[in-house]
Amino acid sequence: MNAMSNVILKITNLKTHFFTRRGVVKAVDGVDFELRRGECLCLVGESGCGKTVTALSILGLIDSPPGRIVDGEVRYDNLDLVKCSARQLRQIRGKEIAMVFQEAQSALNPVLTVGDQIIEQMKIHLPMEHREARNRALSLLEEMGVPSVERVMSSYPHQLSGGMKQRALIAMSLTCDPQILIADEPTTAVDVTIKAQILDIFRDLKAKRQMSLVFITHDLAVVAEIGDRAVVIYGGKNIESAPVSEIIGSPKHPYTAGLIGCLPDISQTTDRLASIPGNTPSPIDLPQGCSFHPRCSKVMEVCSQREPAQIAISQEHQVSCHLNQ
């Protein structure tokens, strides 16, 4: 099977803007990437770079107004999801493309039990009786490593720990055996032990179900553990994409190198962690030229004048940086 026929999701020049009183917020301003069948693609970057808005745009979950997809394609198999009707999107969302949201407490309905919410998801998309749906819900929770599944099924979200809520949310996303699962920072609000367990769950899902994963994170250590390929996003654009081994071992963009440099290193004797100077730019007023140039240690005159074009370092490695041109 050639590479193109293996692509299940293709994002081309996606632009999602929010029209506010303060100005146009260019949250996503030209993102491109491909997701292949059975792979884990990581979207990487600091908070505010456009990762979550990219994911919400794929599923048509942007609040309008003030948000709107102003350009680009989100091609799933033979469908452009940007042009799909609300009815078509409802049929795809949750059934063929599912999402695990960052804040499990916010994503779960506080007035319904966990069991009712998982069962409701199946009843929406599948011709299934209540008893069959309940048994499948119990089975999914067991697969997620949930102890005392009957108790968890009858519990409300506030009665569960953060890790347990996250497991329930993952179980809910799997009810219809989606082809694509989007996970938005699923390890952010849990401790180190639970984080490792949740990463194990996603590894198992990919291996056993041959599921395609879009995994959103700011942590390159997580990318190294779970990812096949990575797309680094900054200022609403993808600035570097490559197999994870190349991203970690041979980053070509100073921002990617900066993210790697921020990882804790037990071999270093200094008490201070490295950091990237400055802050992510406001999406209302992005810098001219390369949006990273005000924070870049290798800035050149051309960086503030012209946006760098994307060039191919190799067949699988692309980067947008004047240093490579």
Secondary structure by P-SEA (a helix, b strand, c coil): ccccccccbbbcbbbbbbbccccccccccbbbbcccccbbbbbcccccccaaaaaaaaaccccccccccccccccccccccccccaaaaaaacccccccccccccccccccccaaaaaaaaaaacccccaaaaaaaaaaaaaaacccaaaaaaacccccccaaaaaaaaaaaaacccccbbbbccccccccaaaaaaaaaaaaaaaaaccbbbbcccccaaaaaccccbbbbbccccccccccaaaaacccccaaaaaaaaacccccccccbbbbbccccccccccccccccccccccccccccccccccccccccccccccccc
